[in-house]
Amino acid sequence: LRPSALDHRDLVGALEDEARRVSAMSGIRIRLANRLHEAVDPDTATVAFRVFQEALTNAVRHSQASAISTVITKLPNSRLLLCVRDNGVGIPDERLHARESLGLLGMQERARGVGGHVRVDSRPGRGTRILLTLPTRES
């Protein structure tokens, strides 16, 4: 389902609003660097927003992070890149690849559904980085 935030804002505005909301609720500092200077089609925006929400939810619930940084940009190959990185405790390897990690699996399924990809890099004690790449099309 399309998030209502995207009915009123563009993708970057919706991400900024979500980051402020989660930061206020959790006390975690969340920074968003916008390097995206064009509109994104609705399907791509929906997937990017939902993956961002899940990444923040996971960081708040599990990471013990004090900061989360996000970059959104368009790559030269016309793909959208969203990178969400926290400075938390990281994800143990056995959890990273477990079928019970529904949030991580859900992010990957959403991305695959529109021809995208999610990569999760994590090392215990060093935080987690989620890289989402999505194809873009004219909006």
C-alpha positions as CSV (number, residue, x, y, z in Angstrom):
1,L,0.0,0.0,0.0
2,R,1.1,3.5,-0.7
3,P,2.1,5.4,2.4
4,S,-0.1,8.5,3.0
5,A,3.0,10.6,3.5
6,L,3.6,10.3,-0.2
7,D,0.2,11.6,-1.0
8,H,1.3,15.0,0.4
9,R,5.0,15.2,-0.1
10,D,7.6,14.0,-2.6
11,L,9.9,11.1,-1.6
12,V,12.6,13.2,0.0
13,G,10.0,15.3,2.0
14,A,8.3,12.1,3.2
15,L,11.7,10.6,4.2
16,E,12.5,13.8,6.1
17,D,9.2,13.8,7.9
18,E,9.6,10.1,8.8
19,A,13.2,10.8,10.1
20,R,12.0,13.7,12.3
21,R,9.1,11.6,13.7
22,V,11.3,8.6,14.5
23,S,14.1,10.8,15.9
24,A,11.6,12.6,18.2
25,M,10.1,9.3,19.4
26,S,13.4,7.4,19.9
27,G,15.9,10.1,20.8
28,I,18.2,8.8,18.1
29,R,19.9,11.5,15.9
30,I,18.9,10.9,12.3
31,R,20.5,12.8,9.4
32,L,19.3,12.7,5.8
33,A,21.6,13.8,3.0
34,N,19.5,14.5,-0.1
35,R,21.4,14.3,-3.4
36,L,18.3,13.5,-5.4
37,H,17.2,16.4,-7.6
38,E,14.4,15.0,-9.5
39,A,11.0,13.4,-9.0
40,V,10.7,9.7,-8.5
41,D,7.9,7.6,-9.9
42,P,5.2,6.4,-7.4
43,D,6.2,2.7,-7.3
44,T,9.8,3.5,-6.7
45,A,8.9,6.1,-4.1
46,T,6.7,3.7,-2.2
47,V,9.3,0.9,-2.1
48,A,12.0,3.4,-1.0
49,F,9.8,4.9,1.7
50,R,8.8,1.4,3.1
51,V,12.4,0.2,3.1
52,F,13.5,3.4,4.9
53,Q,10.7,2.9,7.5
54,E,11.7,-0.7,8.1
55,A,15.4,0.2,8.4
56,L,14.6,2.9,11.0
57,T,12.3,0.5,12.8
58,N,15.0,-2.2,13.0
59,A,17.6,0.3,14.1
60,V,15.4,1.7,16.9
61,R,14.4,-1.7,18.1
62,H,17.6,-3.6,17.9
63,S,20.7,-1.6,17.2
64,Q,21.2,0.5,20.4
65,A,22.4,3.2,17.9
66,S,22.9,6.8,18.9
67,A,22.9,8.0,15.3
68,I,21.5,7.0,11.9
69,S,22.7,8.6,8.6
70,T,20.9,8.3,5.3
71,V,21.9,9.3,1.8
72,I,19.5,9.3,-1.1
73,T,20.8,9.9,-4.7
74,K,20.4,8.8,-8.2
75,L,23.3,6.8,-9.7
76,P,24.6,7.4,-13.2
77,N,22.9,4.2,-14.4
78,S,19.5,5.7,-13.6
79,R,19.1,3.8,-10.4
80,L,18.0,5.2,-7.1
81,L,20.3,4.6,-4.2
82,L,19.1,4.8,-0.6
83,C,21.8,4.1,2.1
84,V,20.8,3.9,5.7
85,R,23.7,3.4,8.2
86,D,23.6,3.2,12.0
87,N,26.3,3.2,14.6
88,G,24.8,0.4,16.7
89,V,25.8,-3.0,17.8
90,G,25.4,-4.6,14.4
91,I,23.5,-7.8,13.5
92,P,25.0,-11.2,14.4
93,D,25.8,-13.2,11.3
94,E,23.3,-16.0,12.2
95,R,20.5,-13.4,12.5
96,L,21.5,-11.6,9.3
97,H,20.7,-14.7,7.3
98,A,17.9,-16.2,9.4
99,R,14.5,-16.8,7.9
100,E,13.0,-15.3,11.0
101,S,14.4,-11.9,10.2
102,L,11.1,-10.8,8.7
103,G,12.0,-7.1,8.5
104,L,15.1,-7.8,6.4
105,L,13.3,-10.3,4.2
106,G,10.4,-7.9,3.7
107,M,12.8,-5.2,2.5
108,Q,14.4,-7.6,0.1
109,E,11.1,-8.8,-1.3
110,R,9.8,-5.2,-1.8
111,A,12.9,-4.3,-3.7
112,R,12.8,-7.4,-5.9
113,G,9.2,-6.8,-6.7
114,V,10.2,-3.7,-8.7
115,G,13.5,-5.0,-10.0
116,G,15.6,-3.6,-7.2
117,H,18.0,-5.0,-4.6
118,V,18.7,-4.7,-0.9
119,R,22.2,-5.4,0.5
120,V,22.7,-5.5,4.3
121,D,26.2,-5.1,5.6
122,S,26.7,-5.5,9.3
123,R,29.5,-6.4,11.7
124,P,28.9,-6.9,15.4
125,G,30.0,-3.8,17.3
126,R,30.3,-1.7,14.1
127,G,26.7,-1.0,13.1
128,T,24.6,-1.9,10.1
129,R,24.4,-0.5,6.6
130,I,21.4,-1.1,4.3
131,L,21.8,-0.3,0.6
132,L,18.7,-0.1,-1.5
133,T,19.0,0.2,-5.3
134,L,15.9,0.6,-7.4
135,P,15.4,1.2,-11.1
136,T,13.8,4.5,-11.9
137,R,11.4,5.5,-14.7
138,E,9.9,8.7,-15.7
139,S,7.3,9.9,-13.3
